[in-house]
Amino acid sequence: MMELWEAMERRHSVRAYEDKALPPEVREELSVFIDQCNRESGLHMQPVWDEPRGFGGMMARYGKFSGVKNYIALVGPKGPKLDELCGYYGEKVVLRAQQMGLNTCWVAMTYSKIKTAFAVGPGEALRLVIAIGYGQTQGVSHRSKAPEEVAQADGPMPEWFRHGVQAALLAPTAMNQQKFRFTLRGDAVSAGAGLGFYSKIDLGIAKYHFELGAGAEQFHWAP
Ligand SMILES: Cc1cc2nc3c(=O)[nH]c(=O)nc-3n(C[C@H](O)[C@H](O)[C@H](O)COP(=O)(O)O)c2cc1C
């Protein structure tokens, strides 16, 4: 399996998929991984296999999606932590899928909610979905802000901090907005979201990338 840093570099959003079913062992591996993430986070993420209706309507065509038959429903307990948790753990699943040779796209808007396809328990909400499958292409690199636009340090920036920021800039964000900020004080890093509808989800995604790039042992998140 490719390394996680390689998966971060290779991942791009893919919206057009091959008409190729995911083999049982691939589904099993992803399901086990998603269950682990759910146990760790308290989320209720669910893989939805062979369900073409979610991306079968006008909305999906408008959003330029085609051939999407599998997706992950990001469901979890309502509350102030839901968005960041969905971002962090959803991106774990995305990078695992990339390591397995699959492609993905985070989707907030252009899909239909098929209520019978997944379970939303009492007190839970569906936040968004991640399309998953074998892409017709591998996608393309997004335009990116420069590290100085999103990062600040109280002294010279250590190498690990730079690597963290570079990894965060590879992360997917809604409408490629990259509104997050990383600030270093001593060995504490604080990460802020900026304003925007999905910016807390973006922040969770970017924080996972930052940890992978910087090395989690190098720093701690500011409380
Ligand atoms: C929270 C979130 C929501 C998104 N929603 C959509 C969407 O509704 N439709 C879509 O086509 N892409 C969506 N995207 C994908 C972004 O447009 C994409 O990640 C961004 O343009 C950066 O490109 P990249 O993922 O190829 O690096 C979403 C991404 C995130 C993180």
The ligand as a Gaussian input file, in Angstrom:
#p B3LYP/6-31G(d) Opt

LIG

0 1
 C      -16.498000      20.082000       2.768000
 C      -16.371000      19.933000       1.285000
 C      -17.491000      19.995000       0.466000
 C      -17.386000      19.843000      -0.925000
 N      -18.522000      19.869000      -1.684000
 C      -18.426000      19.677000      -3.032000
 C      -19.614000      19.650000      -3.838000
 O      -20.739000      19.790000      -3.345000
 N      -19.480000      19.447000      -5.168000
 C      -18.250000      19.270000      -5.748000
 O      -18.191000      19.098000      -6.964000
 N      -17.100000      19.300000      -5.008000
 C      -17.170000      19.494000      -3.674000
 N      -16.014000      19.493000      -2.901000
 C      -14.703000      19.287000      -3.526000
 C      -13.896000      20.592000      -3.641000
 O      -14.416000      21.378000      -4.672000
 C      -12.410000      20.260000      -3.868000
 O      -11.933000      19.531000      -2.765000
 C      -11.559000      21.505000      -4.046000
 O      -11.923000      22.190000      -5.215000
 C      -10.060000      21.165000      -4.091000
 O       -9.783000      20.283000      -5.135000
 P       -9.151000      18.845000      -4.878000
 O      -10.053000      18.092000      -3.943000
 O       -9.080000      18.215000      -6.250000
 O       -7.790000      19.030000      -4.285000
 C      -16.114000      19.646000      -1.514000
 C      -14.984000      19.590000      -0.691000
 C      -15.101000      19.718000       0.689000
 C      -13.879000      19.615000       1.537000

